[in-house]
């Protein structure tokens, strides 16, 4: 799901996936963790992410490849890349300056986590310098066989927040939903993240915002071009757009472990760029119920034939809420 009201420009994302585990490893180190290792910490997660970027800057492509899971996906404007594509594409990207800020860490469970941050960069793409660019990046990592590996990455170009609507809507937390559909029963979610995401969009179309809220984890966050939204902000923001004619396509899902998965897809609706946007959502089981933990949207779809903007392969938005651009 994503926020459809923050529709983004055609910036291609630079992706940096995952890296080793605690303590902070060097870019060319093949560091692994014990299968019995404790859950990842924010400090170690940041070090891992930076290690991925360092492997790209030093052109240590073997180290870069070794830090990616076999089923890794990278969500870019042109496509959802598999590991082989990410490894091949990263060789065209030569970052000369990379700065990070606004780190946010979320533990999915002891064997999986999410990290999101802002990245500002300069460099070359296919030998040509590109203007300084900024994006909101997110990565998901998993512990496979005792080694932490990057399994998902996505970036969204930073854009200013849209103008506030003439008549601001009240937060669903402060008032009951006006739509009669709000009291309708919400279908049970399961381990299929794509099926869960479709349930969310059906709730949007029915304007069942209370139902939507019931599918979000208390710690849910949503990454959009203008900012990172809290659960309450996403629930409020989703009420600012009309999803009745929205179409969803190009689904791809990846399992993190038995109790967590990611789905990514293309959403099209009024107010979005012509070819739509790519959205991603992380779903996880909590107390016997599958809920959305994270969503990233606002990655504009670009045709492969279009002149590519600098884009790094191998870096890991989740679609549970349409608040900013306003779509799940």
C-alpha positions as CSV (number, residue, x, y, z in Angstrom):
1,X,0.0,0.0,0.0
2,X,1.3,3.4,-0.3
3,X,0.6,7.0,0.0
4,X,-0.6,8.2,-3.2
5,X,-0.7,11.9,-2.5
6,X,3.1,12.2,-2.7
7,X,3.6,11.5,-6.3
8,X,7.3,11.7,-7.2
9,X,9.4,12.8,-10.0
10,X,11.5,10.6,-12.3
11,X,14.6,10.2,-10.2
12,X,16.1,6.7,-10.3
13,X,17.1,5.3,-7.0
14,X,20.5,4.2,-5.9
15,X,20.4,1.0,-4.1
16,X,22.5,-0.4,-1.4
17,X,21.4,-3.6,0.1
18,X,22.8,-5.4,3.0
19,X,25.9,-6.4,4.6
20,X,27.5,-8.5,7.3
21,X,26.7,-8.5,10.9
22,X,28.0,-7.2,14.3
23,X,30.5,-5.8,14.7
24,X,30.9,-3.4,11.7
25,X,32.7,-5.3,9.0
26,X,34.9,-4.0,6.2
27,X,33.5,-3.7,2.7
28,X,35.4,-6.8,1.5
29,X,35.0,-8.9,4.5
30,X,32.8,-12.0,4.4
31,X,31.6,-11.7,8.0
32,X,28.9,-14.0,9.2
33,X,27.0,-14.4,12.4
34,X,26.4,-17.4,14.6
35,X,23.0,-19.0,13.9
36,X,22.3,-18.5,17.6
37,X,23.3,-14.8,17.4
38,X,21.1,-12.2,19.2
39,X,18.8,-10.0,17.2
40,X,20.4,-7.3,15.2
41,X,21.1,-3.9,16.8
42,X,20.6,-0.5,15.2
43,X,24.4,0.2,15.4
44,X,25.3,-3.0,13.7
45,X,22.6,-2.6,11.1
46,X,23.9,0.9,10.1
47,X,27.4,-0.5,9.9
48,X,26.2,-3.3,7.6
49,X,24.4,-0.9,5.3
50,X,27.5,1.4,5.0
51,X,29.6,-1.7,4.3
52,X,27.5,-2.3,1.2
53,X,28.1,1.2,0.0
54,X,31.8,0.9,0.7
55,X,32.1,-2.2,-1.4
56,X,30.5,-0.2,-4.3
57,X,32.8,2.8,-3.8
58,X,35.9,0.5,-3.7
59,X,34.6,-1.5,-6.7
60,X,34.8,-4.7,-4.7
61,X,32.0,-6.4,-6.6
62,X,32.8,-9.8,-5.2
63,X,32.2,-8.5,-1.7
64,X,29.1,-6.8,-2.8
65,X,27.7,-10.0,-4.3
66,X,28.6,-11.9,-1.2
67,X,26.4,-9.6,0.9
68,X,23.3,-10.3,-1.1
69,X,20.8,-13.1,-0.5
70,X,20.3,-15.5,-3.4
71,X,16.7,-14.3,-3.7
72,X,17.5,-10.7,-3.2
73,X,15.3,-8.1,-5.0
74,X,16.1,-4.4,-5.8
75,X,13.1,-2.2,-6.6
76,X,14.1,0.4,-9.2
77,X,12.0,2.7,-11.5
78,X,12.8,0.4,-14.5
79,X,12.3,-3.0,-13.0
80,X,12.5,-5.2,-10.0
81,X,16.0,-6.6,-10.3
82,X,17.1,-10.1,-9.2
83,X,20.5,-10.6,-7.6
84,X,22.3,-11.2,-10.9
85,X,20.9,-8.0,-12.4
86,X,21.9,-6.0,-9.3
87,X,25.4,-7.2,-9.4
88,X,25.8,-6.4,-13.1
89,X,24.2,-3.0,-12.9
90,X,26.2,-1.8,-9.9
91,X,29.4,-1.9,-12.0
92,X,28.0,1.1,-13.9
93,X,27.7,3.2,-10.8
94,X,30.7,5.1,-9.4
95,X,29.8,7.0,-6.2
96,X,32.4,9.6,-5.3
97,X,30.6,11.1,-2.3
98,X,27.9,9.4,-0.2
99,X,26.4,10.9,3.0
100,X,23.7,9.4,5.2
101,X,21.2,10.8,7.7
102,X,17.8,10.1,9.4
103,X,18.5,6.4,10.2
104,X,15.6,4.4,11.4
105,X,15.8,0.8,12.5
106,X,13.0,-1.8,12.9
107,X,13.5,-5.4,14.1
108,X,11.1,-7.8,12.3
109,X,12.3,-10.7,14.5
110,X,15.6,-12.1,15.6
111,X,16.4,-13.2,12.0
112,X,15.2,-10.2,10.0
113,X,15.2,-6.4,10.2
114,X,14.5,-3.3,8.2
115,X,16.5,-0.1,8.1
116,X,15.6,3.2,6.3
117,X,17.6,6.3,5.8
118,X,18.3,9.4,3.6
119,X,21.3,9.1,1.2
120,X,22.9,12.1,-0.6
121,X,25.3,11.2,-3.3
122,X,27.5,12.4,-6.2
123,X,29.4,10.4,-8.7
124,X,29.3,8.9,-12.2
125,X,26.9,6.6,-14.0
126,X,28.3,4.8,-17.1
127,X,31.3,7.1,-17.0
128,X,29.3,10.3,-16.9
129,X,28.9,12.6,-13.9
130,X,25.4,13.1,-12.6
131,X,24.1,16.0,-10.5
132,X,24.0,15.5,-6.7
133,X,20.9,13.4,-5.8
134,X,19.0,12.6,-2.6
135,X,16.7,9.7,-1.9
136,X,15.0,7.8,0.9
137,X,16.4,4.3,1.0
138,X,15.2,1.2,2.7
139,X,16.8,-2.2,3.0
140,X,15.6,-5.5,4.5
141,X,18.2,-8.1,5.8
142,X,17.8,-11.6,6.9
143,X,20.0,-14.1,8.8
144,X,20.4,-17.1,6.5
145,X,22.6,-20.0,7.7
146,X,24.1,-17.7,10.4
147,X,25.1,-14.9,8.0
148,X,23.3,-11.6,7.6
149,X,22.4,-10.9,3.9
150,X,20.6,-8.1,2.1
151,X,17.3,-9.3,0.6
152,X,15.5,-6.1,-0.5
153,X,16.3,-2.5,-1.3
154,X,14.3,0.4,-2.6
155,X,14.8,4.1,-3.0
156,X,12.4,7.0,-3.5
157,X,13.5,10.5,-4.7
158,X,13.0,13.2,-2.1
159,X,10.2,15.6,-2.9
160,X,8.6,18.4,-0.8
161,X,5.2,17.7,0.8
162,X,2.2,18.4,-1.3
163,X,0.0,21.4,-0.4
164,X,-2.4,20.8,2.4
165,X,-6.0,20.1,1.3
166,X,-8.5,23.0,1.5
167,X,-10.5,21.2,4.1
168,X,-8.2,19.1,6.3
169,X,-9.6,15.7,7.2
170,X,-9.8,14.7,10.8
171,X,-7.7,11.9,12.0
172,X,-9.5,8.5,12.1
173,X,-8.1,8.1,15.5
174,X,-10.1,11.1,16.6
175,X,-13.4,10.3,14.9
176,X,-15.2,7.3,13.5
177,X,-15.1,6.8,9.8
178,X,-18.1,8.4,8.1
179,X,-18.4,5.7,5.4
180,X,-21.0,3.0,6.0
181,X,-18.4,0.5,4.8
182,X,-16.3,1.3,7.8
183,X,-18.1,-1.3,9.9
184,X,-17.7,-4.0,7.3
185,X,-15.8,-7.0,8.4
186,X,-12.1,-7.1,7.3
187,X,-11.1,-10.3,5.6
188,X,-8.5,-12.4,7.5
189,X,-4.9,-11.9,6.4
190,X,-2.5,-14.8,5.9
191,X,1.1,-15.5,4.9
192,X,0.6,-14.4,1.3
193,X,1.8,-10.7,1.3
194,X,0.3,-9.9,-2.1
195,X,-3.1,-11.2,-1.0
196,X,-2.9,-9.1,2.1
197,X,-1.9,-6.0,0.1
198,X,-4.9,-6.4,-2.1
199,X,-7.1,-6.5,0.9
200,X,-5.7,-3.2,1.9
201,X,-6.5,-1.6,-1.4
202,X,-10.1,-3.0,-1.3
203,X,-10.4,-1.3,2.1
204,X,-9.2,2.0,0.5
205,X,-11.8,1.7,-2.3
206,X,-14.5,1.1,0.3
207,X,-13.2,4.0,2.4
208,X,-13.0,1.5,5.4
209,X,-10.2,3.4,7.2
210,X,-10.8,1.7,10.5
211,X,-10.4,-1.6,8.8
212,X,-7.2,-0.4,7.2
213,X,-5.9,0.7,10.6
214,X,-6.6,-2.7,12.1
215,X,-4.1,-4.2,9.7
216,X,-1.2,-2.0,10.7
217,X,1.3,-3.0,13.4
218,X,1.6,-0.3,16.2
219,X,5.2,0.3,15.1
220,X,4.2,0.6,11.4
221,X,6.1,3.3,9.3
222,X,5.6,4.4,5.7
223,X,8.4,5.9,3.6
224,X,7.3,8.5,1.0
225,X,9.1,11.2,-1.0
226,X,8.4,14.0,1.6
227,X,9.0,12.1,4.9
228,X,8.7,9.0,6.9
229,X,5.2,8.6,8.2
230,X,4.1,7.1,11.5
231,X,1.1,4.8,11.7
232,X,-1.3,7.6,12.8
233,X,-0.1,9.9,10.0
234,X,-0.5,7.1,7.4
235,X,-4.1,6.4,8.6
236,X,-4.9,10.1,8.3
237,X,-3.2,10.6,5.0
238,X,-4.9,7.7,3.2
239,X,-8.2,9.6,3.5
240,X,-7.0,12.3,1.2
241,X,-7.1,10.3,-2.1
242,X,-9.6,8.4,-4.2
243,X,-8.5,4.8,-4.9
244,X,-11.7,3.6,-6.5
245,X,-10.1,3.4,-10.0
246,X,-6.7,2.3,-8.9
247,X,-5.1,-0.6,-10.7
248,X,-2.3,-2.9,-9.4
249,X,0.1,-5.0,-11.4
250,X,3.6,-6.5,-11.7
251,X,3.4,-8.4,-8.4
252,X,6.5,-10.0,-6.9
253,X,6.9,-11.4,-3.4
254,X,9.9,-12.7,-1.4
255,X,9.8,-14.7,1.8
256,X,12.0,-13.4,4.6
257,X,11.2,-16.4,6.9
258,X,8.2,-18.4,8.0
259,X,6.7,-15.3,9.7
260,X,7.6,-12.4,7.4
261,X,7.5,-11.6,3.7
262,X,7.7,-8.6,1.3
263,X,5.6,-7.9,-1.7
264,X,6.2,-5.2,-4.4
265,X,4.0,-4.0,-7.2
266,X,3.1,-1.2,-9.6
267,X,0.1,1.0,-8.6
268,X,-1.7,3.4,-11.0
269,X,-4.3,5.9,-10.1
270,X,-5.3,9.6,-10.6
271,X,-2.6,12.0,-9.6
272,X,0.3,9.6,-10.2
273,X,2.9,9.8,-12.9
274,X,1.8,8.3,-16.2
275,X,3.3,4.9,-15.7
276,X,2.5,4.7,-12.0
277,X,4.7,4.1,-9.0
278,X,6.3,1.1,-7.5
279,X,5.2,0.2,-3.9
280,X,6.5,-2.4,-1.5
281,X,5.2,-3.7,1.9
282,X,6.5,-5.9,4.6
283,X,4.0,-8.2,6.3
284,X,4.7,-10.2,9.4
285,X,2.9,-12.4,11.8
286,X,2.2,-10.9,15.2
287,X,0.3,-12.8,17.9
288,X,-1.2,-15.1,15.2
289,X,-2.3,-12.3,12.9
290,X,-0.5,-11.0,9.8
291,X,-0.1,-7.2,9.8
292,X,1.8,-4.6,7.8
293,X,5.0,-3.4,9.4
294,X,6.4,-1.1,6.7
295,X,5.5,0.4,3.4
296,X,7.5,2.4,0.8
297,X,6.0,4.1,-2.2
298,X,6.7,7.0,-4.6
299,X,9.2,5.2,-6.8
300,X,8.2,6.4,-10.3
301,X,8.0,3.8,-13.0
302,X,10.4,4.4,-15.9
303,X,10.5,2.7,-19.2
304,X,13.8,0.7,-19.8
305,X,14.2,2.4,-23.1
306,X,14.3,5.8,-21.4
307,X,17.7,7.4,-20.8
308,X,18.7,5.9,-17.4
309,X,19.4,8.1,-14.4
310,X,22.2,7.0,-12.2
311,X,21.1,3.8,-10.5
312,X,22.8,1.4,-8.2
313,X,21.9,-2.2,-8.2
314,X,21.6,-4.1,-4.9
315,X,19.8,-2.1,-2.5
316,X,16.5,-2.7,-0.9
317,X,9.1,0.5,0.4
318,X,6.2,-1.5,1.6
319,X,2.8,-0.9,0.7
320,X,0.5,-0.9,3.6
321,X,-0.6,2.7,3.7
322,X,-1.3,5.4,1.2
323,X,-0.7,8.4,3.2
324,X,1.8,10.7,1.6
325,X,1.4,10.1,-2.0
326,X,-1.3,8.4,-0.4
327,X,-1.5,4.9,-1.4
328,X,-0.7,1.8,0.5
